[in-house]
Amino acid sequence: MVKIVRNALLLFLSLLSFQRNAIWDDDCTLWTDATIKSPSKARGYNELGLYALTKGRYSEALRAIARTIQMDPYQPVAYINIGLAYEKLQQIDLAVQAYEKAITLDPGDPTAYYNLGVVHYNYFKDRNKALPLLLKARDLNPLEPDVHNYLGKIYREQGDDKAAQKEFSLYQTLR
């Protein structure tokens, strides 16, 4: 009798595991499930927004990440993610505000400096604002290759071929 109960329990738990594996099938089902089961936790919404962002569903990403910020306005990564969504939607001024907020919340996060530097470089064509932001990103994370690529571009445009070559070399090495 004990053996029958044990086997039945094992079968039941196996079926539950199998069913749960479907939730882990992809990030969308995982984080949707997380927001349903824990609607008061901000992380699930941020991750769901990040998933939508990677799939090109920018308005959906904004809604999910905005919910994260509404629930917990002190998450710098949420501001970085919402900044990325604003960039994709060509709402550059809002992207700048989001990156600046992320820097205010966590001045030690190189990603916000990098993203803000790239915005100033690509959209505003303002190398004077981009350079110190990218240098700060590099100082905080010298192993990020894309920072070196942008620094190389700026130095080349400024006519500093030696500094440009150094940065491009680092970019190639770190890629």
N, C-alpha and C positions, 0 to 999 in steps of 0.2 A: 504494500500500500504506500509506503514511504517513497519507494522508487517511482511509482506512478505519479504521485504529487510532485516529486522533484522534477520528473520529465515534463510534466504539464507546465510547471512554473518556468522551466528552462525554455520550452516552446513559446510560452507567452512573452517572456522577456526578449527572446529572439525576434519575435514579431514586432514588438515595440521598437527594438533597435533598428530593424529593417525599415519601419515606418519613419523613424527619426532620421535615418540616413537620407531620405528624400528631401528633408529640410536643408541638409548640408550640401545638396546637389550644386547649388551656385550661390553667389553672394546675395542675389536678389531674394531668393526664398529664405535664406538664412536671416537676413536683416529684416525682412518683412515679418517673419515669425517672431523675431526679437522685439519688434515694436508692438506687435499684438500682445505678446506675453508680458512685456515690461513697458507699457506705454508712458510711464513717468521717467524713464531713463533716456537721457539725451544721446548716448553713444549710438544706439541703434539707428536713430534718425540721421545722424551724421554719416554713418557707414552706408546707409541706404542712399543718401544723397550723393556720396562719393561714387557708389556703384552707378547711379543714374548719370553722373558726370562723365564717367568713363565710357558710357554707352551713347553719349551725345544727346541725352535727354536733359537739357540744361534747365528748362523751366521746372521740371520735376525735381531736379537736384536743388534748385533754389528753395522750393517749398520745403523739402525735407531738412535741408541744412538750416533754414530759417527757424524751423521748429526746434532744432537743436539749440540754437542761440536763444530762442525764447525761453527754453527750459533751463539752460545754463549759459549765461552770457559771458562766462569766464574761460571759455575753451578756445585758445588761439588757433588750434587746427581747424575748427569750424569756420573761423573767419578766413583762413587761408583757402579752404575749400569753396566757400561762398564767393571769395574773390576770383577764383578760377572760373566759376560758373558765370559771374558777371563779365569776365573777360570774353568768354565764349559767346556771350550774348551782346558783345560790343558795348557794354555799359561800363566804360573804362573808369569814369569818375567814381562809380560805386565800387569797382574793384580796388582802386587806390584806397578808398576809405576802409575797406575790409582789411587790406594788407597792413595799413597803418594801425588799425585796431589790434591786429594780431601782434604787431611789434610792441605796442603799448602793454599788452597782456603778458608777452614773453619776449623780452629783448634779447634773449639768448637763442632764439630759433632762427637758423639761417634761411629757412625756406621763405619766410615772409620778406626778408631783405632781398633775396634773390628775385622773387616774383615782382616785387615793387620796382627793383632795378630794371628788370626786363620790360615792364610796362613803360617806364620812362624812356628806355632805349627804343623800343619798337613803336609805341603809339605816339609819344610826345617828341621823339627824336631829340631828347634832352640828355646828352651825354654827361653834362655837368652834374645832373641829379642822379643819373644812373651809376656813375663811377663809384661814389662813396658807398652806395647801397650794396653794390656788387663786391666791393672790397670788404665790407663788413660781413657779407655772406661768406666770402672766402676765408676770412679770419676765423669765423665760427665753425666752418666746415671746409678745410682745405682739400678734402678728397672728392668734392662734388665737381665732376668734369665740366658741366655746362657753365658754371661760374667762370672758369678759366677761358672758355670759348668766348664769352661775352667780353671779358676783360681784354682778351687778345684783339677783338674787333675794335674796342674803344682805343686801345693803345696804337693800333695800326692807323686808325683815323686821325689820331693826334700826331702821327709821324714818329712815334717811338717804336721803331722796328725791333729793337733789342727786347724791350719789355713784351711786345706783341708776340715775338717768336717764343719767348719763355712761356707765356700763357698758353699759346697754341700747342707747344710741346707737352705741357702738363695735361692739357685737354686730351691729346692723343694717348698719353700714357695711362690716364685714369679711365678712359672710356671702356 
